[in-house]
């Protein structure tokens, strides 16, 4: 039976078997994380740069979705950003959030296309390490079900670890985002080792029916091998794109990342 992936607007269906063992390249979506546009705006407390304007540039440049992390401390993206991005941007919104009742309530009210549940500690600079789904086996299922029932695709942000992948399936999430931070932070043989972990976790996740996303720390220089992971259908990338936008503009930075992904997996851009 064909498996409909979680982004109905794309109207793409893949035979279930092709996810585990694709014979031709699956489409690879680029979700652009615009948290740092908000970081810059908040530095002066005004309205510029506007996250909505950034989202429209991403749309024009060929991005497939907007990713925004509503942190508990609201250090960058605000509740108003989330509401405006959902209401005024014709791109799917992927809301990153902690597994708290407050965030679930906001997601149920806003109805983004997807949520990615991430671990959150206030002191961290960014999301450090994946969610421990095994430890949250008792609390996550009810949360995931409420979001699933509302038609919101749920992904769990996890390290490329087989037991965490299995736990993701067990708590009822249809998708996962593999944390690429360790791969990005390392070099040489250590980086290759991390890449193998990502490849193996992706193959296993697809084999047990999960949709595979990846992200964190990706740049035009390191994205190729991750884009090549056959089962992965979405990359979420923020910092490198917004950083490069300072020099070449956001439109060009998004296109540059898309080109680097396409070089890694030819034929994966949307038609
Ligand atoms: N995916 C998740 C779950 C994240 O938490 C982040 C960082 O907010 C990203 C992707 C994007 O990471 P980066 O900004 O390093 O590209």
Boltz pocket constraint, residues with backbone or C-beta under 6 A from the ligand:
constraints:
  - pocket:
      binder: B
      contacts: [[A, 33], [A, 35], [A, 69], [A, 96], [A, 116], [A, 118], [A, 126], [A, 127], [A, 157], [A, 177], [A, 214], [A, 215], [A, 216], [A, 217], [A, 218], [A, 236], [A, 237], [A, 238], [A, 239], [A, 240]]
      max_distance: 6.0
